[in-house]
């Protein structure tokens, strides 16, 4: 069963068709890349998958369930997480507190539980903190756990964003241009961590303009152009497709 599926999805903004009859399925454990020239409809497609934009027609399925009309926070609780091209952590909160805010389903979120079962709340809070510190360790930010997020570089913010989304235990993660603004050294760390998390069974779908990262990381690539599917396939096949070279690279095959 596909963990995520788009079925004939379209999105119109007035007279403009941003996404046109897109259909694809993402297999469990896959790393799927979504590429295309500017204006191809990639970001709108991501917004449709995440639930921040409603489709004009078609359906979105998550873990076998029709979530077309479900809000973004419902999709998060259903197993889908998302990062953003420009991370916006709470700058004055510590890294660990930024992480803790992303934890889902804590008993202490209900006021009465704090009085009725304080021990249960304390146990969950300790477990959440240990998980947060473990994830910060995974992305090489543990030493900054108690520092405010404002001290982080752009690349470190991307690593924090990846760690933070994992606090919700997602089954599938949408990554919006994870390489944007990241220096080469931290990019290698980011690629390694995505691979490491993927090896645990987490599925990834990413928009990315860094073609080197896409070809190294992704198992399969979808190419969009003018809102629709241009082609899809293994990275090495897509890279040599004349349609991709013409539409995405603006040239002709060598």
PyMOL commands that set and color helices and strands:
alter all, ss='L'
color gray80, all
select helices_A, chain A and resi 42-50+72-77+95-100+107-109+111-116+118-138+142-144+149-151+154-166+184-198+211-217+235-239+242-249
alter helices_A, ss='H'
color red, helices_A
select strands_A, chain A and resi 4-13+16-26+31-36+57-62+65-66+80-82+172-176+203-207+220-225+228-233
alter strands_A, ss='S'
color yellow, strands_A
deselect
rebuild
show_as cartoon
